[in-house]
Amino acid sequence: MNLIRKKQIEGLENDILSSKVGADIFTRNTFFSLGSPGLGEAHLDGDIADQITTLHINSSDDIGNRYSMLKEFVQYDSLIIKTQSGNISKYLINSIEAVVDANNEGHFILTLQHSFGYNGTFEQSSLNYYFRKSATVDLIENEKVRAIAAENQIRALVTALSGSSGTGNSNTNFSTTSQTNHINNIGGTLTVDTGLSYVGGEYISIAAFVDLTNIQTAIVTDYTGDQLTFTHVSNNGTYDGDPWVINLSSAPGESTSFSATSTTLHSNNEDGSLTVGDGLSYVGGEYISISYPEDTTAVQIAIVTDYSGGVLTFTHVSNNSNMLNHNNWIINLSSAPGTEGPIGSSGLLAMSMFENDTAADFLAYDVHYFQNTPADNFRCISWDFGAKGMKDARATFTVPSSGNVRVVFSGYIKDTGGSSECWMGLHDDEFSTTSPTYGWFQITKEAEAFSYDLENVEWILRDLTPGEEVTVYFHAITTASSSMQFLIGDQRTSPWGNDDIPKPTTIRVYNIDTTINYNP
């Protein structure tokens, strides 16, 4: 569980312990079947926390408070349920409806969606229900809290996109948190994360986590190790305590804002436009992160091309996993992704291995004879694994930000010799073709009869679309009417026995993160 959620739950613990009758926190005797709740009662449509979708709650009490107190809550506000044993679950309110029964008693019907937290079985007991606004003031909180999450997402993305030997690094990072006790009307020093981008002179915002609208503006005077020192400029409310949320800000009277949310339908592997509202500071050319709140590790990096009329338009750069056709996004300022490592183990994008695990000594694929039907067609290399079916010689990978990859086939071929020849092609599907998508060339010619050779064949694929998932298939064709074969064996661990055992076949895909000089 991340820091933000831990702190949310700790805060809820305190809120619930101090709950009072007539507030937006209710302790209710709860039943796990729907009905009309009486005074001090609530009904849920089940007892499995992450499967609950409906709540009936009577908000009236015996000292005169009535159900109208919940009318301020609307769709997208939040509900937190806490058990007597301390389990906490958070729900998004999809709808809320006031109902009056025949006895003029009021209650509310809510439809819910489980967001995070406890997902087990609620015990039969009184449950605490905590209602929380997500609009207006809370939108400010959400943006600032999500900005912290976005910082961690960007770190994860850069790590995912960078090879272990990569040296490129254009990241900037100012978002952090601190557990240091501090009074926000004076200068001070906070213990924060290491590796931040502060050099001194930056304006920062220091927000109290318990009330993210309570903000101090300060100027950084020093950042060494994990110690951030600053002088006080202004604040809009005094708070003495911890924790704190720190981020890059602007001088008082100026306004810079890049954090936003959007409910526009979007897939994070493509260009797009998101409705984010007015008042942001984008001018075009900025790198942004677009993340999905239900899975905050899924991040798209994009470049802003236009911001007008509350709509942010961008081009896709990269993503670390596909989130397709969703309508809930967090947008924040980012930086150019770090570069991938060089070709080698750190630049390996994907690998397929084909090893014989049948009772036979090896498996053989007979290369398609060019005069057989379909004539003059390359056909996909594949092996029959018996009960496991046919396995095509293929590999799947996600195109790196460079758009260039090196695909290497390493296999064992049996040649009929004489005037026979063999060609290989690389194609985008398993179907026969006269023109493989990525090209073809000859690999054997006038070999010794029934020679056995190790073939290492490679293709360079250029200008692919970064972030796109691609599958490549190896095809072959021969002028030999029979006995031209690709063989696969296995890695034997038994004592050597002078057996004719071919090697397994491997297909490796590498990133090319360097300039390719064509015919220099």
VOGU-3710 file (C-alpha; in Angstrom, 3 decimals, decimal comma):
1> mnlirkkqie> 0,000/0,000/0,000  1,472/3,397/-0,947  2,110/6,304/1,412  -0,915/8,271/0,254  -3,376/5,458/0,949  -1,756/4,682/4,276  -2,165/8,290/5,330  -5,743/8,387/4,052  -6,617/5,401/6,182  -4,801/6,786/9,227
11> glendilssk> -6,753/10,009/8,812  -10,007/8,132/8,519  -9,224/6,262/11,724  -8,982/9,574/13,548  -12,081/11,013/11,884  -14,191/8,020/12,756  -13,024/7,897/16,349  -14,130/11,514/16,782  -17,463/11,088/14,958  -20,508/12,806/16,419
21> vgadiftrnt> -24,258/12,404/15,845  -25,462/14,742/13,108  -22,104/14,939/11,249  -21,402/13,249/7,903  -20,067/10,263/9,839  -22,609/7,647/10,926  -22,407/4,562/13,108  -25,149/2,214/11,988  -26,333/-1,266/12,900  -25,849/-2,927/9,511
31> ffslgspglg> -27,756/-5,728/7,793  -26,430/-7,509/4,710  -29,663/-7,599/2,720  -31,537/-4,674/1,215  -34,597/-3,267/2,915  -35,997/-0,122/4,499  -33,624/0,840/7,349  -35,037/2,165/10,604  -33,441/4,720/12,902  -29,768/3,907/13,436
41> eahldgdiad> -29,748/1,215/10,709  -28,128/0,601/7,324  -28,622/-2,156/4,744  -25,968/-3,378/2,268  -26,593/-5,723/-0,662  -23,967/-8,178/0,596  -21,111/-8,687/3,042  -18,167/-9,053/0,598  -16,534/-5,633/0,649  -15,418/-5,409/-2,985
51> qittlhinss> -18,730/-6,798/-4,310  -21,030/-4,303/-2,562  -22,880/-2,054/-5,013  -25,867/-0,707/-3,019  -26,361/0,935/0,382  -29,614/1,944/2,098  -28,833/4,176/5,098  -31,138/5,987/7,514  -29,420/9,250/8,405  -32,075/10,324/10,945
61> ddignrysml> -31,448/10,028/14,673  -33,497/10,279/17,849  -32,559/13,866/18,712  -34,033/15,590/15,686  -31,415/15,406/12,917  -33,004/14,416/9,623  -31,967/12,799/6,393  -31,592/16,088/4,489  -28,044/16,362/5,813  -26,823/13,977/3,070
71> kefvqydsli> -28,307/15,988/0,210  -24,978/17,808/-0,267  -23,344/14,618/-1,549  -23,443/13,795/-5,259  -22,034/11,428/-7,869  -18,235/10,899/-7,642  -18,125/11,780/-3,938  -16,675/9,090/-1,684  -17,893/6,772/1,054  -15,605/4,989/3,486
81> iktqsgnisk> -16,846/2,051/5,565  -14,933/0,981/8,675  -15,608/-2,154/10,710  -15,273/-2,538/14,463  -12,149/-4,627/13,894  -10,482/-1,840/11,915  -10,963/-2,924/8,281  -11,501/0,042/5,949  -12,943/0,089/2,410  -13,408/3,086/0,135
91> ylinsieavv> -16,188/3,412/-2,459  -17,000/5,823/-5,279  -20,609/7,035/-5,137  -22,193/6,509/-8,557  -25,614/7,822/-7,523  -27,479/8,938/-4,397  -31,251/9,219/-3,960  -33,359/10,467/-1,045  -36,385/8,297/-0,117  -39,257/8,890/2,336
101> danneghfil> -41,244/5,845/3,510  -44,906/5,563/4,580  -44,006/6,565/8,156  -42,375/9,746/6,893  -38,994/8,329/7,819  -36,181/9,198/5,458  -33,236/7,272/4,159  -30,854/7,354/1,214  -30,213/4,786/-1,519  -26,657/4,833/-2,891
111> tlqhsfgyng> -25,077/2,870/-5,723  -21,382/2,276/-5,127  -18,172/1,103/-6,760  -15,362/-0,311/-4,618  -12,186/1,779/-5,081  -9,567/0,339/-2,733  -8,935/-1,019/0,741  -10,379/-4,067/2,475  -11,976/-6,544/0,066  -12,897/-9,390/2,419
121> tfeqsslnyy> -16,047/-10,181/4,391  -17,621/-7,603/6,705  -18,503/-9,039/10,107  -22,007/-8,611/11,542  -21,689/-5,484/13,728  -22,190/-1,760/13,766  -20,280/-0,185/10,885  -19,000/3,372/10,609  -19,941/5,243/7,409  -17,827/8,266/6,510
131> frksatvdli> -18,982/10,500/3,626  -16,418/12,665/1,917  -16,752/15,371/-0,750  -14,692/14,857/-3,898  -15,690/18,022/-5,711  -14,584/21,680/-5,311  -12,071/21,756/-2,449  -11,380/18,053/-2,724  -10,491/18,459/-6,387  -7,545/20,552/-5,231
141> enekvraiaa> -6,583/17,784/-2,844  -6,937/15,129/-5,518  -4,749/17,006/-7,955  -1,994/17,578/-5,424  -2,104/14,053/-4,034  -2,198/12,571/-7,508  0,757/14,732/-8,482  2,780/12,861/-5,869  1,576/9,551/-7,269  2,450/10,731/-10,773
151> enqiralvta> 6,030/11,407/-9,665  6,385/7,803/-8,552  4,741/6,625/-11,767  7,232/8,575/-13,855  10,104/7,032/-11,895  8,694/3,566/-12,545  8,215/4,370/-16,222  11,759/5,627/-16,675  13,082/2,502/-14,956  10,963/0,327/-17,238
161> lsgssgtgns> 12,038/2,188/-20,370  15,739/2,418/-19,451  18,122/-0,476/-20,021  20,293/-1,321/-17,048  23,325/0,054/-18,900  21,565/3,150/-20,274  23,179/6,488/-19,546  20,602/8,945/-20,818  18,636/10,803/-18,146  16,515/13,891/-18,799
171> ntnfsttsqt> 14,236/13,494/-15,788  13,222/16,388/-13,574  11,551/15,660/-10,282  10,254/18,075/-7,667  7,320/16,224/-6,066  7,917/14,706/-2,641  6,503/14,280/0,857  7,920/14,784/4,340  7,162/13,443/7,823  9,118/16,262/9,529
181> nhinniggtl> 7,190/18,299/12,095  6,936/21,903/10,873  4,991/25,150/11,444  4,038/26,537/8,043  4,486/30,246/8,817  8,272/30,124/9,165  11,287/28,896/7,219  12,727/25,499/7,981  14,257/22,234/6,837  12,270/19,138/5,838
191> tvdtglsyvg> 13,522/15,587/5,362  12,402/14,586/1,848  13,310/12,083/-0,879  16,805/11,981/-2,321  17,379/12,436/-6,036  15,159/15,520/-6,452  15,937/18,309/-8,932  16,156/21,295/-6,577  19,269/23,481/-6,922  18,117/26,503/-4,891
201> geyisiaafv> 15,996/29,511/-5,733  12,856/27,580/-6,684  9,462/28,559/-5,326  7,759/25,583/-3,670  4,366/24,819/-2,185  4,227/23,008/1,174  0,730/21,671/1,803  -0,553/20,059/5,011  -1,604/16,528/4,123  -4,586/16,639/6,497
211> dltniqtaiv> -5,839/19,765/4,684  -4,267/20,209/1,281  -5,894/23,626/0,855  -3,635/24,884/3,675  -0,542/25,870/1,674  2,734/27,585/2,477  4,777/29,177/-0,318  8,549/29,209/0,225  11,874/29,627/-1,589  14,435/26,807/-1,574
221> tdytgdqltf> 17,819/27,892/-0,222  19,541/24,507/-0,145  18,953/20,856/-1,047  21,591/18,381/0,103  21,018/14,647/0,448  17,500/14,329/1,834  17,388/17,791/3,483  15,371/20,571/1,804  15,911/24,019/3,387  13,731/27,043/2,566
231> thvsnngtyd> 12,680/30,540/3,614  9,061/31,465/4,245  7,208/33,646/1,714  3,484/33,340/2,537  0,770/30,986/3,731  -3,029/30,928/3,657  -3,494/29,225/7,026  -1,329/28,130/9,921  -0,670/24,463/10,632  1,742/22,903/13,102
241> gdpwvinlss> 2,408/19,210/12,495  3,086/16,709/9,723  3,056/15,159/7,126  3,631/17,582/4,240  3,245/17,495/0,459  5,943/19,469/-1,389  5,969/20,453/-5,045  7,309/23,071/-7,429  5,263/26,279/-7,317  5,442/29,870/-8,555
251> apgestsfsa> 5,931/33,279/-7,016  2,847/34,698/-5,241  0,680/36,552/-7,725  1,783/34,249/-10,537  -0,062/31,091/-11,431  1,289/27,884/-12,912  -0,841/24,781/-12,965  -0,338/21,560/-14,869  -2,240/18,997/-12,775  -5,624/17,934/-14,143
261> tsttlhsnne> -8,062/15,068/-14,423  -10,210/14,027/-17,365  -13,182/11,752/-18,012  -12,649/11,701/-21,795  -12,615/8,224/-23,389  -9,026/7,443/-24,369  -6,573/4,580/-25,002  -3,099/5,245/-23,621  -1,204/3,807/-26,588  -2,181/6,520/-29,057
271> dgsltvgdgl> -2,400/10,256/-29,719  -5,469/12,001/-28,389  -7,323/14,961/-26,911  -8,606/15,126/-23,320  -11,051/17,617/-21,861  -9,263/18,997/-18,779  -10,822/22,407/-18,185  -9,483/25,945/-18,427  -6,788/27,705/-16,425  -3,842/25,353/-16,967
281> syvggeyisi> -0,369/26,555/-17,980  0,306/24,402/-21,043  1,559/26,214/-24,142  2,647/23,217/-26,236  5,797/21,150/-26,299  5,598/19,945/-22,679  6,042/16,290/-21,802  3,088/15,019/-19,762  2,200/11,837/-17,892  -1,291/10,374/-18,342
291> sypedttavq> -2,069/7,768/-15,710  -5,049/5,605/-14,790  -6,106/5,972/-11,127  -7,348/2,388/-10,776  -3,881/1,158/-11,780  -1,401/3,922/-11,044  1,521/1,927/-12,436  0,048/2,289/-15,950  1,508/5,520/-17,371  1,532/7,085/-20,812
301> iaivtdysgg> 4,133/9,726/-21,719  3,049/12,224/-24,386  3,972/15,639/-25,824  1,429/18,466/-25,735  0,668/19,872/-29,185  -2,185/22,217/-28,263  -4,183/23,476/-25,284  -7,246/25,582/-25,980  -10,888/25,682/-24,980  -10,232/23,386/-22,032
311> vltfthvsnn> -8,988/20,589/-24,348  -5,434/19,226/-24,165  -4,142/17,636/-27,395  -0,996/15,501/-27,475  1,069/12,986/-29,415  1,965/9,588/-27,970  5,587/8,929/-26,973  5,507/5,725/-24,914  3,617/3,728/-22,323  4,511/0,872/-19,991
321> snmlnhnnwi> 1,197/-0,997/-20,316  -1,968/-0,663/-22,361  -5,110/0,804/-20,769  -7,635/0,877/-23,597  -10,952/2,737/-23,842  -11,057/4,162/-20,327  -12,529/7,487/-19,239  -10,744/8,322/-15,999  -7,289/9,917/-16,287  -4,787/11,916/-14,224
331> inlssapgte> -2,627/14,361/-16,180  0,533/16,032/-14,920  3,726/17,657/-16,114  6,445/15,122/-16,882  9,789/14,974/-18,645  11,347/13,217/-21,603  11,778/9,491/-20,910  15,250/8,221/-20,129  17,019/6,420/-22,952  17,268/2,665/-23,284
341> gpigssglla> 20,500/0,832/-22,629  22,773/-0,293/-25,447  22,330/-3,445/-27,449  23,093/-6,402/-25,226  21,267/-8,031/-22,344  19,944/-4,648/-21,143  18,603/-3,903/-24,651  16,787/-7,213/-25,064  13,094/-6,507/-25,682  11,760/-10,029/-26,221
351> msmfendtaa> 12,897/-13,612/-26,739  11,244/-16,818/-27,949  12,789/-20,272/-27,481  11,681/-23,428/-29,263  12,962/-26,628/-27,616  11,956/-30,188/-28,358  10,131/-31,714/-25,379  8,603/-34,678/-27,210  9,775/-38,319/-27,272  11,519/-37,762/-30,627
361> dflaydvhyf> 15,221/-36,887/-30,816  14,373/-33,704/-32,701  11,563/-31,942/-34,590  11,829/-30,999/-38,247  10,100/-28,452/-40,467  10,243/-29,165/-44,215  10,882/-25,874/-46,021  8,267/-25,102/-48,667  9,371/-26,132/-52,195  8,817/-23,184/-54,529
371> qntpadnfrc> 6,945/-25,242/-57,170  4,463/-26,687/-54,685  1,126/-24,988/-54,039  1,083/-22,105/-53,348  3,864/-21,603/-55,887  6,604/-19,048/-55,253  5,304/-18,412/-51,735  7,227/-18,106/-48,529  5,571/-20,215/-45,824  5,831/-19,791/-42,065
381> iswdfgakgm> 8,389/-22,008/-40,305  6,562/-24,130/-37,721  7,058/-27,351/-35,799  4,566/-30,024/-34,729  4,734/-30,500/-30,944  2,176/-33,310/-30,971  -0,514/-32,751/-28,346  0,621/-29,131/-27,958  -0,060/-28,425/-31,625  1,911/-26,451/-34,184
391> kdaratftvp> 4,305/-23,756/-32,952  5,192/-20,942/-35,365  8,654/-19,370/-35,384  7,597/-15,972/-34,043  8,295/-13,331/-31,411  6,162/-10,535/-29,937  7,558/-7,259/-28,615  6,616/-3,660/-27,816  8,354/-1,148/-30,069  10,806/1,013/-28,044
401> ssgnvrvvfs> 10,898/4,800/-28,251  13,706/4,623/-30,834  11,378/2,868/-33,302  14,296/0,628/-34,401  14,906/-3,021/-33,493  17,219/-5,896/-34,390  15,586/-9,317/-34,804  17,874/-12,368/-34,672  16,964/-15,955/-35,612  19,400/-18,618/-34,363
411> gyikdtggss> 18,599/-22,117/-35,598  19,818/-25,373/-37,106  19,287/-26,195/-40,791  19,730/-29,425/-42,732  20,674/-28,698/-46,367  20,142/-31,150/-49,230  23,245/-29,775/-50,975  24,019/-29,547/-54,683  22,336/-26,663/-56,461  19,648/-26,294/-53,793
421> ecwmglhdde> 19,085/-22,864/-52,264  17,086/-21,489/-49,346  15,704/-18,023/-48,579  14,220/-16,620/-45,366  11,714/-13,786/-44,971  10,290/-11,864/-42,019  6,553/-11,235/-42,166  3,780/-9,680/-40,028  1,564/-12,794/-39,954  1,710/-16,583/-40,310
431> fsttsptygw> 0,054/-16,776/-43,736  1,848/-17,623/-46,988  3,170/-14,648/-48,942  5,237/-13,781/-51,983  6,453/-10,560/-50,356  7,361/-10,787/-46,643  6,593/-7,487/-44,889  10,101/-6,872/-43,564  12,038/-8,318/-46,467  13,812/-11,573/-47,481
441> fqitkeaeaf> 17,256/-12,794/-48,529  19,182/-15,969/-49,340  20,790/-17,953/-46,513  22,194/-21,068/-48,266  23,521/-21,831/-51,765  25,274/-24,874/-53,230  25,956/-26,371/-49,821  27,533/-29,763/-49,277  24,953/-32,528/-49,541  23,068/-33,088/-46,276
451> sydlenvewi> 25,175/-30,579/-44,414  24,015/-29,415/-41,002  24,626/-25,755/-40,270  23,955/-23,281/-37,508  22,207/-20,238/-39,004  22,252/-16,850/-37,293  20,106/-14,571/-39,407  19,107/-11,032/-38,506  16,826/-8,233/-39,682  16,977/-4,532/-38,859
461> lrdltpgeev> 13,477/-3,028/-38,598  13,336/0,763/-38,832  10,812/3,501/-38,148  8,287/1,369/-36,273  5,609/3,081/-34,150  6,833/3,428/-30,531  4,578/1,703/-28,015  2,925/-0,536/-30,619  2,831/-4,288/-29,979  4,324/-6,178/-32,945
471> tvyfhaitta> 4,562/-9,895/-33,743  7,023/-11,073/-36,403  6,997/-14,483/-38,132  9,904/-16,221/-39,891  9,120/-17,677/-43,315  11,211/-19,706/-45,752  11,241/-21,064/-49,328  13,615/-23,453/-51,143  14,482/-24,804/-54,591  14,986/-28,270/-53,082
481> sssmqfligd> 12,037/-30,575/-53,686  12,645/-32,332/-50,354  14,853/-32,665/-47,265  15,591/-28,952/-46,690  14,674/-28,721/-43,004  14,838/-26,490/-39,944  15,542/-28,733/-36,937  15,045/-28,112/-33,224  16,462/-30,241/-30,445  16,987/-29,722/-26,753
491> qrtspwgndd> 19,674/-28,873/-24,217  20,708/-32,340/-23,039  21,935/-32,796/-19,471  22,624/-36,532/-19,768  26,171/-37,867/-20,417  27,411/-37,288/-23,962  26,443/-40,086/-26,321  27,585/-38,950/-29,784  23,955/-38,290/-30,709  22,966/-35,987/-33,563
501> ipkpttirvy> 21,014/-33,538/-31,421  20,424/-30,056/-32,912  20,230/-26,980/-30,708  16,970/-25,309/-29,702  15,939/-22,383/-31,925  15,874/-18,912/-30,395  14,461/-15,613/-31,644  15,707/-12,445/-29,942  14,545/-8,849/-30,403  16,863/-5,997/-29,359
511> nidttinynp> 16,348/-2,266/-29,122  18,620/-0,114/-31,315  19,151/3,112/-29,413  21,793/4,636/-31,633  21,948/6,368/-34,990  22,057/3,909/-37,866  24,467/5,150/-40,521  23,229/3,660/-43,794  25,969/3,052/-46,346  28,315/5,599/-44,719
//
